[in-house]
Every structure is written in structure tokens, then in C-alpha cells.
Amino acid sequence: MDVNDRPSCQEADDPKKKVAGSQEAKEVPEGKHIPRILRWEGPVPFPAIPDTNYASYMLSVLAQYGNQVALVDAATGEHRTYLEVSRVVPRIRAGLEDAGVLPEEAILLITPNHIEFALVLLAVVLQGAACVPISPDLSPEEVGNIIRVSEAKWAVVHEAGLDKFGAALALLPSRTVKEVWVLSDDPAQHSLPTLMTDELTHKPVQERSFDPRSTAAVILFSSGTTGVPKGVMLSHTNLLAAVLQSKEVRAAGKHGDVNKLESVLLMLPVYHSFGFSLLMSCLFSGGKVVIVRKFVPEQFLHYIHKYQITFLPIVPHIAHFLSTSPLLDQYNLSSLRAIGSGSAPVAPSTLATLTQKSGAVTGQGYGTTECSTTLVSSWVAVNHRSGAVGKILPFIEAKVVNLETGEMLPERQEGELCIRGPTLMMGYANDPKSTAEAIDPDGWFHTGDIVYYDDENFIYITDRLKDIIKVKGLQVCPSELERLASNMEGVAEVVVVGVPSDRFGEVPRAWVVPAPNAHLNPAHLQAYVAERVSAFKQLRGGVEVVHSLPKNSLGKVLRRQLRDSYVSLKSTM
């Protein structure tokens, strides 16, 4: 996203430039725009959301694709057809029932990207249990906390993560987890094939009476970049609405959406909401999903050619790499029809360069784990505006509210984005307090993202509410300081985080990665920013030059980790 297209936080906080939001036209001062709720602008009405088990519905759709290839391991070429998936999932489900897994119990699924991920998840959900997919890179303490929060009683674990999982179990009471199945090709392991029943004649899927709106199908854990990850409970209805939304977007037919999912290279972690929702949407559309475990540039580009990839979903740091790397010129990428970026805003210039170099249409989207899927996308927008993340997608309602009063704001006024719709989570697992803080009595989810919308209902993301720094009560946008600092010669990456100050409450502190062969003087950068901002926005917390910034698997900077490390260091001085 081009930060020059954003109104500054200072403008947004200036009462002379704000209009008190209101849904009543008579309360809006004469000559001012009327606040409005943003909705899908494409074809309506939407299809009814089935009142059924999510996995059962998915299998009925997947079976229609027969012997088409559904899932491929990019490295080995091993694959599963849709017919195999639709036959194997019920066998795994029957094995779960034989083992004693009860409906509404939770099952951990700990694995890197793997072609069996979707099979295990659908089998768990088909049984009426809740699947809890998590990263294999988490520490034993983090895994133990997730087991406590989700109350998981069973687990399917990739063989590479068994030692770490065992260490997590050692932190918990005995028999917290009843049984563990291993994703492994080793017949000596208590592996997934041992779970599958040979025949289903004696163990048909039982249709149980349950409410798909209030029964958790999946519990996804948020990335936790600014706090402890929470367990987001997504119901069967939430997930059904998500795949139907993707179908409606494709049917709208803009930017090649109808055909772009024919062959998808999925490097995004499938245990995260972005990767998970994309995986299920691709399968729902009958596409071929080529699974990649990690990003290795040469291999990644080779796979695009080898598997004739038509759609490439990525995250901003990969978009930046591809837009600047000379490697793209060495590979045949002619099969690519579209490239989509998500998880964080990406600069329009990066997308434009990527389009030029790859020949593919590029776009971006915005979503949250709590809302199951993508909420805003540039793919659906005609005459897309530079700097905007896009427009609202089907089933979703959105509004922007004043940070202090909660009143609805008109266009071009910064406030918090609030979302409502059938994809919105049931709540946070075993955390009613956080759930009540996130979802208001009218059913609006407060995203914590600061945005504005324009006269054509394009949405622009400007910051995160939790990242806002309060200096003597005055709000400072980290993104504004990051933009300024990144303009200084020799700066490759920069992140600004609020750190504690006895005098000011909080002050901004910058962590900076220098460009190759550049020498950065922290004092010079501090002075460079000070010359261009108000006194209260200066980098009074200092500047630290680092080799790299800590990031999660989606490339988001772990701001909390930087802040905590700084606070810990200061306490020892």
C-alpha cells in the first residue's frame, strides 16, 4: 500500500477535520457526507447457507470432480484425486469413531504443509469433532497452552514434531491427550493408515442432530503478533459461508476469477486462516492444489513452471522479493493468470512491478481469522484505486467507527473497521471476556484495524489500533514514522514500536535493517525523522540497527517480541 495515499493520524485526530458519525442523516452537519454501511456491490441475492455438517457438504461437492487431481506434494509429485479424497475421508472418520472420539471433542492437527492435511481435517469435522490445526514450529510451552485452551483430547502429529509434542505433554497432567496418531510413511509408527477402517459397510456416517451455527468445526489460533494467540472457534455455518463466498466471487467473473484456481501453488501455512481458507476454496472449485512446505526461491519458481500454476497466493515479503529478484527472468511463468497477496498491505508499486515482470494480474485482499475468510478484495473491484485494499465481499457488512465514541464515520475519516456477517466466529475458546470485548451487542466484530473508505467504497488500511503509540495521551501512528524512516538512504526495513517511558508514558522506538553494504548511524536516523515530525512523534525511544526483524510464518513483524526484549533488557540495566 502506498502510504502517501493515507490521511495521517494527526489529520484523523484533528476535531476540525472529523465529522461525528451517525446513522441518522439529520444528525450529520450540512454539506458533510453521510456515514454508511458498506456491502457487496456485485450480483445478489446470495445462495442460502446449508444447515448441515461442513465436511459432509464439502465431500458432496468434491465427489463431483471424480478423477481430477486434487492435491499434489510439490517436492515428490505424490498426489490425491478428488475421488480418493471423497472415499478416504469417511474411512478416517470411521476410525476416529472406533477409537472413541466423540462429537464436539477437539483434536489437534500438528503438521507442516502436507497433502493429508485436508483429509484429516475433513474427517475430524465429519465426525462432529473440532479440528485444531497448529504450527509445528511452536514451542512445547505454546503447544501446551493451546491444548489447555482448546481442551483437545486427541492429536494427529507429523513425525518431525513428535519430540516437541512429547515435551508439551510433559508439561500437562497425565492422560490429558488420550491418543496420538502420526503422519508418517513408517509402518512401525502408530500412523494415520492404522486409523482408517478397511470397509464402511458396518460404520456409516451417522447424521446427528446438531446446530451448525453453534457447533465448532475448526479452532484456529491467531498469529499472536501483539499478544498471546487466542483460539478462534469457527462453526460449520461460518466455514460454509466462507466457501460459498468464494464461489460467488468467482461467479462475478472479474479479473479471471472463474479460471484462476485451476492450479494453485500453496506455500501459505495451512494451519493459518489465510492458507486454510484458500485451500478449502480451491478444493471447493475443483482446482489442483500443489502443496509446498517452505519458500526456496529457485524451487518455488521451478514449481510454477512444472505444475503449470495459474494462481499464486503470497504474502507481502514474498511479493517484494519476486518484484525485485532477477530470478523471475530465468523461469517460464507464462501459465500464471493471477497473483494475490494477503496478511498485510502491500505497496501498489510492488504489485505493478510484479504484474510487469510476471505477466499475471495482481491483487490483494484483507481478512481476519475471526471472520473465517477474506473480507475485502481488489479482485472484485472495477477501476481499482491505487492504495486501496479493495471492496467488501459477499455476505459481509462493514462500517468504520470513531475510536472514542463508537459512532459511525463517513468517507475519508479514519476509524476502526467493524465487520458483521455469517462468517464471523462463534467466539474465542474458553475466553468469554475477550469475546465480549471483540463482538459488541449488535453483532459487530471490532477488528482493531484503522481504515477509511472513499466515495466509491474502496477501503484503505492505515494502521493497527493495538500498534498505536500514546505519547502523553497523543496518538502516534507507527506507519507514519516507518514511512519517513524508510525514505532515508540505506534503510531496507524498519519497524516502529511503542516502548515504556516514565516521562511520556510511551515513546516510539525504531528497529532498522540496513540495505546491503550500507552503514546506518542511529543518531542520524533519529535526527532525520525529528526534522520531519512534531515533537511528540520523535523517536525518543531510540533507534537500533539489526540484521533482521523477527517475523512469523506469514511475514508479519513480531512487534510484541521486539517490545518485550527491549523491556527485559532495560530492566537488567
C-alpha positions in Angstrom: 0.0 0.0 0.0 1.2 3.5 -0.9 1.3 5.3 2.4 1.2 8.6 0.6 -2.4 7.8 -0.2 -3.3 7.7 3.5 -4.6 10.5 5.7 -2.2 11.0 8.6 -3.2 10.1 12.1 -2.7 13.7 13.0 -5.4 14.6 10.5 -7.7 11.9 11.8 -7.4 13.1 15.3 -8.0 16.8 14.4 -11.6 17.5 15.6 -11.8 20.3 13.0 -11.4 17.7 10.2 -13.7 15.0 11.7 -17.4 14.6 11.5 -19.2 12.9 14.3 -20.5 9.7 12.8 -24.2 8.9 12.9 -26.6 6.6 11.0 -29.2 9.4 11.0 -28.9 11.8 8.2 -30.5 14.6 10.2 -27.6 14.5 12.7 -24.9 15.0 10.0 -23.9 18.7 9.6 -25.0 20.2 6.3 -22.6 19.7 3.5 -21.0 16.6 5.1 -21.1 13.1 3.7 -23.5 10.7 5.4 -21.9 7.7 7.2 -22.9 4.4 5.6 -22.6 0.6 6.0 -20.5 -0.9 3.2 -21.8 -4.1 1.4 -21.1 -6.3 -1.6 -21.8 -4.4 -4.8 -22.0 -7.5 -7.1 -24.8 -9.8 -8.1 -27.5 -10.7 -5.5 -29.2 -12.5 -3.9 -26.7 -14.9 -2.3 -27.4 -18.6 -2.0 -28.8 -19.9 1.2 -26.2 -21.3 3.6 -26.8 -25.1 4.0 -27.9 -26.1 7.5 -25.6 -29.1 7.7 -22.2 -30.5 8.6 -19.4 -28.6 6.8 -17.4 -31.7 5.9 -20.4 -33.6 4.6 -21.3 -30.7 2.3 -17.7 -30.4 1.1 -17.5 -34.1 0.3 -20.7 -34.0 -1.7 -19.1 -31.2 -3.8 -15.6 -32.8 -4.1 -17.0 -36.2 -5.2 -18.4 -34.4 -8.4 -14.8 -33.8 -9.6 -14.1 -37.5 -9.9 -10.6 -38.4 -11.1 -9.3 -34.8 -11.3 -6.2 -34.3 -9.3 -7.0 -32.5 -6.0 -3.7 -32.4 -4.0 -0.1 -32.7 -5.0 3.1 -32.7 -3.0 5.3 -30.3 -5.0 8.6 -31.9 -3.9 7.7 -35.6 -4.5 4.8 -35.4 -7.0 2.7 -37.6 -4.8 -1.0 -36.8 -5.4 -4.6 -37.5 -4.4 -7.6 -37.3 -6.7 -10.9 -35.9 -5.7 -12.3 -39.4 -5.8 -9.7 -40.6 -3.4 -10.3 -37.7 -1.0 -14.1 -38.4 -1.0 -13.5 -42.1 -0.3 -10.7 -41.8 2.2 -12.2 -39.1 4.5 -15.1 -41.3 5.6 -12.7 -44.1 6.4 -10.6 -41.9 8.6 -13.8 -40.6 10.3 -14.9 -44.2 11.0 -11.5 -44.9 12.5 -11.8 -41.9 14.8 -15.2 -43.1 16.0 -13.8 -46.6 16.6 -11.0 -45.1 18.7 -13.6 -43.3 20.9 -13.6 -39.8 19.5 -16.9 -38.2 20.4 -18.7 -35.3 18.7 -17.7 -31.9 19.9 -14.3 -33.1 21.3 -11.2 -31.3 20.0 -8.4 -33.0 18.0 -5.0 -31.3 17.5 -3.5 -31.4 14.0 0.2 -30.5 14.1 1.9 -30.6 10.8 3.7 -28.5 8.2 2.0 -28.2 4.8 1.1 -31.8 3.9 -1.3 -33.3 1.3 -3.0 -35.3 4.0 -3.9 -32.1 6.0 -7.3 -31.6 4.3 -8.2 -35.3 4.6 -7.6 -35.4 8.4 -9.3 -32.1 8.9 -12.4 -33.1 7.0 -12.6 -36.5 8.7 -12.5 -34.8 12.1 -15.2 -32.4 11.2 -17.3 -35.1 9.6 -17.2 -36.9 12.9 -18.7 -33.8 14.5 -15.4 -33.0 16.4 -13.4 -29.8 16.2 -10.1 -29.8 14.4 -7.3 -27.6 15.9 -4.6 -27.1 13.3 -1.4 -25.5 14.7 2.1 -24.8 13.6 4.8 -27.5 14.2 7.2 -24.7 15.0 5.6 -23.7 18.2 7.5 -24.3 21.5 6.3 -27.0 23.9 5.0 -24.3 26.2 2.9 -22.8 23.4 1.6 -26.2 22.4 0.7 -26.9 26.0 -1.2 -23.7 26.3 -3.2 -24.4 23.1 -4.1 -27.9 24.4 -5.3 -26.3 27.6 -7.3 -23.6 25.8 -8.9 -25.9 23.2 -9.3 -28.8 25.7 -8.0 -31.1 22.9 -8.2 -34.8 23.9 -6.6 -36.3 20.8 -3.9 -35.5 18.3 -2.5 -36.2 14.8 1.1 -35.1 14.7 3.6 -35.1 11.9 6.6 -37.4 12.7 9.0 -34.4 12.6 7.2 -32.8 15.5 6.8 -35.8 17.9 9.7 -34.9 20.2 8.4 -31.3 20.7 4.9 -32.6 21.2 6.1 -35.1 23.8 7.8 -32.2 25.6 4.5 -30.3 25.6 2.6 -33.3 27.0 5.2 -33.5 29.8 4.0 -30.0 31.0 0.4 -31.3 31.3 -1.4 -33.7 33.6 -1.1 -37.4 32.7 -3.6 -38.6 30.0 -4.6 -35.1 29.0 -4.3 -36.3 25.4 -5.8 -39.8 25.1 -4.2 -40.9 21.9 -1.8 -39.7 19.2 -1.7 -40.7 15.5 1.4 -40.0 13.4 1.6 -38.5 9.9 4.3 -40.9 8.7 5.2 -43.4 6.0 6.9 -45.6 8.6 4.7 -48.7 9.2 6.2 -49.1 12.6 4.6 -45.8 13.7 1.1 -45.6 15.1 0.3 -43.8 11.8 -2.7 -42.4 10.0 -3.2 -45.5 7.9 -3.8 -47.6 11.0 -6.7 -45.3 11.8 -8.6 -45.9 8.6 -11.1 -48.7 8.5 -11.0 -51.1 5.5 -14.7 -51.1 4.9 -17.5 -48.7 5.7 -20.4 -51.1 5.4 -20.6 -51.6 9.2 -19.8 -48.0 10.1 -21.9 -45.5 8.1 -21.7 -41.8 8.8 -24.4 -41.1 11.3 -26.4 -37.9 10.7 -26.6 -36.3 14.2 -28.9 -33.6 15.4 -26.8 -30.5 16.0 -26.8 -26.8 15.4 -24.2 -25.9 12.7 -24.3 -22.3 13.8 -23.2 -23.1 17.4 -21.0 -26.1 16.9 -17.3 -25.6 16.4 -15.8 -27.3 13.3 -12.4 -25.7 13.5 -10.5 -23.8 16.1 -7.8 -21.7 14.5 -5.2 -19.9 16.7 -4.5 -16.3 15.7 -0.9 -15.3 14.8 -0.3 -13.6 18.2 2.0 -10.8 16.8 0.8 -8.4 19.5 -0.3 -10.8 22.3 -1.0 -14.4 23.3 -2.7 -16.3 20.5 -6.5 -16.9 21.0 -8.5 -19.9 19.9 -10.9 -18.7 17.2 -13.9 -21.0 17.2 -15.4 -21.3 13.7 -18.7 -23.0 13.3 -19.9 -25.2 10.4 -22.0 -22.3 9.2 -19.0 -19.9 9.3 -17.0 -22.3 7.1 -19.9 -23.0 4.7 -20.4 -19.2 4.3 -16.7 -18.8 3.5 -16.6 -21.3 0.6 -19.9 -20.1 -0.8 -18.5 -16.6 -0.7 -15.5 -17.7 -2.8 -17.9 -19.3 -5.3 -19.9 -16.0 -5.6 -16.7 -14.0 -6.2 -15.6 -16.4 -8.9 -19.1 -16.3 -10.5 -18.8 -12.5 -10.7 -16.1 -13.1 -13.2 -13.8 -10.1 -12.7 -10.1 -10.4 -13.2 -10.2 -14.0 -14.3 -11.6 -15.3 -11.0 -13.6 -18.0 -12.8 -10.5 -19.8 -14.1 -7.6 -18.7 -11.9 -7.9 -21.5 -9.3 -7.3 -24.2 -11.9 -3.8 -24.9 -10.5 -2.7 -23.2 -7.3 0.8 -23.3 -5.6 0.1 -23.2 -1.9 3.1 -22.2 0.2 1.0 -20.4 2.8 0.8 -22.4 6.0 -2.5 -24.3 6.0 -2.8 -24.1 9.8 -3.2 -20.3 9.4 -6.6 -18.9 8.4 -5.2 -17.4 5.1 -3.8 -20.7 3.9 -6.6 -22.8 5.3 -9.4 -20.8 3.7 -7.6 -20.7 0.4 -7.0 -24.5 0.5 -10.7 -25.2 1.0 -11.9 -22.6 -1.6 -9.6 -24.2 -4.2 -10.8 -27.7 -3.4 -14.4 -26.4 -3.5 -13.8 -25.1 -7.0 -12.2 -28.3 -8.3 -8.7 -26.9 -8.7 -5.4 -28.7 -8.3 -3.6 -27.6 -5.1 0.2 -28.0 -5.2 1.5 -28.1 -1.6 4.8 -26.5 -0.8 6.4 -26.7 2.7 8.7 -23.7 2.6 9.8 -20.9 0.4 13.0 -21.7 -1.5 13.2 -19.2 -4.4 14.6 -21.4 -7.2 12.3 -24.3 -6.2 9.3 -22.1 -5.9 9.7 -20.7 -9.4 10.5 -24.1 -10.8 7.2 -25.5 -9.4 5.3 -22.7 -11.1 6.5 -24.0 -14.5 6.5 -27.7 -13.7 2.9 -27.7 -12.4 1.6 -25.0 -14.8 0.4 -22.9 -11.9 -2.4 -20.5 -12.7 -2.8 -18.7 -9.3 -0.1 -17.8 -6.9 -1.2 -16.7 -3.4 1.7 -15.0 -1.5 2.4 -12.6 1.4 4.0 -9.2 1.2 7.6 -10.1 1.8 7.4 -12.7 -0.9 5.8 -10.2 -3.2 8.6 -7.8 -2.6 11.2 -10.5 -3.2 9.6 -11.6 -6.5 9.2 -8.0 -7.7 12.9 -7.2 -7.2 14.6 -10.6 -7.9 16.3 -11.2 -11.3 15.4 -14.9 -10.9 12.0 -14.3 -12.5 13.6 -13.8 -15.8 15.1 -17.3 -15.7 11.8 -19.2 -15.5 8.8 -19.7 -17.7 5.9 -18.2 -15.8 3.5 -18.0 -18.7 0.9 -20.2 -17.1 0.3 -17.7 -14.3 -3.0 -15.8 -14.6 -3.1 -14.1 -11.3 -1.0 -13.4 -8.2 -2.8 -12.5 -4.9 -1.2 -11.1 -1.8 -2.7 -11.1 1.7 -2.0 -11.0 5.5 -0.7 -7.4 5.4 -0.9 -4.4 2.9 1.5 -4.4 0.0 2.7 -1.3 -1.9 0.9 -0.7 -5.2 4.3 -0.2 -6.8 5.3 -3.7 -5.8 2.1 -5.2 -7.4 2.6 -3.1 -10.5 6.2 -4.3 -10.9 5.1 -7.9 -10.2 2.5 -7.6 -13.0 5.0 -6.3 -15.4 7.6 -9.0 -14.6 5.3 -12.0 -14.5 2.5 -11.0 -17.0 -0.1 -12.0 -14.4 -2.9 -9.9 -13.0 -2.1 -9.0 -9.4 -4.3 -8.1 -6.5 -4.6 -8.2 -2.7 -7.1 -8.9 0.0 -7.8 -8.4 3.6 -9.3 -10.8 6.2 -9.1 -11.9 9.8 -9.0 -15.3 11.5 -12.1 -14.3 13.4 -14.1 -13.8 10.2 -13.1 -17.2 8.6 -12.0 -15.8 5.2 -11.3 -12.8 3.1 -13.5 -9.8 3.8 -12.2 -7.2 1.3 -10.6 -7.8 -2.0 -9.3 -5.9 -5.0 -10.3 -8.7 -7.3 -13.9 -7.7 -7.3 -13.4 -4.0 -8.0 -13.6 -2.4 -11.4 -11.2 0.5 -11.8 -9.4 -0.4 -8.7 -7.8 2.6 -6.9 -4.2 2.7 -6.0 -3.5 2.2 -2.3 -6.9 0.6 -1.6 -7.1 -3.0 -0.4 -10.4 -3.4 -2.2 -14.1 -3.6 -1.7 -16.4 -5.7 0.6 -17.1 -9.3 -0.4 -20.4 -11.3 -0.4 -22.2 -11.9 2.9 -20.2 -9.2 4.7 -21.3 -5.8 6.1 -18.7 -3.3 7.3 -18.6 0.1 8.9 -15.9 2.5 10.2 -16.4 3.9 13.7 -14.9 6.7 15.8 -12.2 5.3 18.1 -13.5 7.3 21.1 -17.3 7.4 20.7 -18.0 4.3 18.5 -20.2 6.4 16.2 -20.2 5.5 12.5 -18.0 7.7 10.3 -18.4 9.0 6.8 -15.9 8.6 4.0 -12.3 9.7 4.3 -12.4 9.7 8.1 -10.1 7.2 9.8 -11.6 4.9 12.4 -11.8 1.3 13.4 -13.2 -1.2 10.9 -16.1 -3.3 12.2 -17.5 -6.4 10.5 -20.7 -8.3 10.6 -21.9 -11.4 8.8 -22.3 -15.2 8.8 -18.6 -15.9 8.6 -18.0 -14.2 12.0 -16.7 -16.6 14.6 -18.6 -18.1 17.5 -16.1 -16.6 19.9 -12.7 -17.3 21.5 -12.3 -20.7 23.1 -12.7 -20.6 26.8 -12.3 -16.8 26.8 -15.7 -15.1 27.2 -14.1 -11.8 28.3 -12.1 -11.4 25.1 -15.1 -12.5 23.1 -17.3 -9.8 24.7 -14.6 -7.2 24.1 -14.3 -8.1 20.4 -18.0 -8.5 19.4 -20.5 -5.9 20.5 -24.1 -6.5 21.5 -25.2 -5.7 17.9 -23.0 -8.4 16.5 -20.3 -6.2 15.1 -16.7 -7.5 15.3 -14.2 -4.8 16.1 -11.2 -5.7 14.0 -8.6 -3.4 15.7 -7.6 -2.2 12.2 -7.7 1.5 11.4 -9.1 2.3 8.0 -11.0 4.7 5.9 -13.2 4.4 2.8 -13.7 6.7 -0.2 -16.6 7.9 -2.3 -16.6 4.7 -4.3 -16.4 2.5 -1.1 -12.8 1.4 -1.6 -11.2 0.6 1.7 -7.8 1.8 2.8 -5.9 0.2 5.7 -3.8 2.7 7.6 -2.7 1.1 10.9 -3.5 -1.3 13.8 -5.3 0.0 16.8 -3.1 -2.1 19.1 0.0 -0.7 17.5 -0.9 3.0 18.1 1.6 4.7 20.4 0.2 7.0 23.1 2.7 9.8 23.9 1.3 11.8 26.8 -2.1 10.8 25.5 -1.4 11.9 22.0 -1.7 9.2 19.2 1.3 8.4 17.1 0.9 6.1 14.0 3.9 3.8 13.7 3.3 3.6 9.9 3.8 7.3 9.5 7.2 7.1 11.2 8.1 3.9 9.3 7.3 5.6 6.0 9.6 8.6 6.9 12.4 6.4 8.1 12.3 4.1 5.0 12.8 7.2 2.8 16.3 7.7 4.3 19.1 6.3 2.1 20.5 3.0 3.3 17.3 1.7 5.1 16.0 -1.6 3.8 13.4 -2.4 6.5 12.1 -0.5 9.6 9.5 -1.1 12.3 8.5 1.3 15.0 7.0 0.1 18.3 6.0 2.0 21.4 8.1 1.3 24.5 7.5 2.4 28.1 8.7 5.8 29.2 8.4 7.2 32.8 8.1 10.8 31.4 5.9 10.3 28.4 4.0 7.0 29.1 5.1 5.6 25.8 7.6 6.7 23.2 8.4 5.4 19.6 11.5 3.3 19.1 12.7 2.1 15.7 14.4 -1.2 14.7 16.1 -0.8 11.4 17.6 -3.3 8.9 20.3 -1.6 6.7 20.4 -2.1 2.9 23.3 -4.3 1.7 26.7 -2.5 2.1 25.0 0.4 3.8 26.2 1.9 7.1 23.5 3.4 9.2 24.1 5.8 12.1 21.2 5.5 14.6 21.7 9.2 15.7 21.4 10.4 12.1 18.2 8.4 11.5 16.8 9.8 14.7 17.6 13.3 13.6 16.3 12.7 10.1 12.8 11.7 11.5 12.9 14.5 14.1 13.3 17.1 11.4 10.1 16.0 9.7 7.6 15.4 12.5 6.1 17.1 15.5 8.0 16.9 18.8 5.7 14.3 20.4 6.3 11.9 17.4 10.1 11.9 17.6 11.9 8.6 18.1 12.6 9.3 21.8 12.9 5.5 22.4 16.0 5.4 20.2 17.0 3.6 17.1 18.5 0.1 17.0 20.2 -1.3 13.9 19.6 -5.0 13.5 20.4 -7.7 10.9 16.8 -8.8 10.6 13.4 -8.4 12.1 11.6 -11.2 13.9 8.6 -12.4 11.8 6.0 -15.1 11.8 5.4 -17.6 9.0 3.3 -15.0 7.1 6.0 -12.3 7.2 4.3 -10.2 9.9 6.8 -8.5 12.2 6.5 -9.7 15.8 6.2 -6.3 17.4 5.4 -7.7 20.8 8.7 -9.7 20.8 10.7 -6.5 20.0 9.0 -4.6 22.8 9.3 -7.4 25.3 13.0 -7.8 24.5 13.6 -4.1 24.9 11.7 -4.0 28.3 13.6 -7.1 29.5 16.9 -5.6 28.6 16.1 -2.2 30.3 15.1 -4.0 33.5 18.6 -5.5 33.8 20.4 -2.3 33.3 
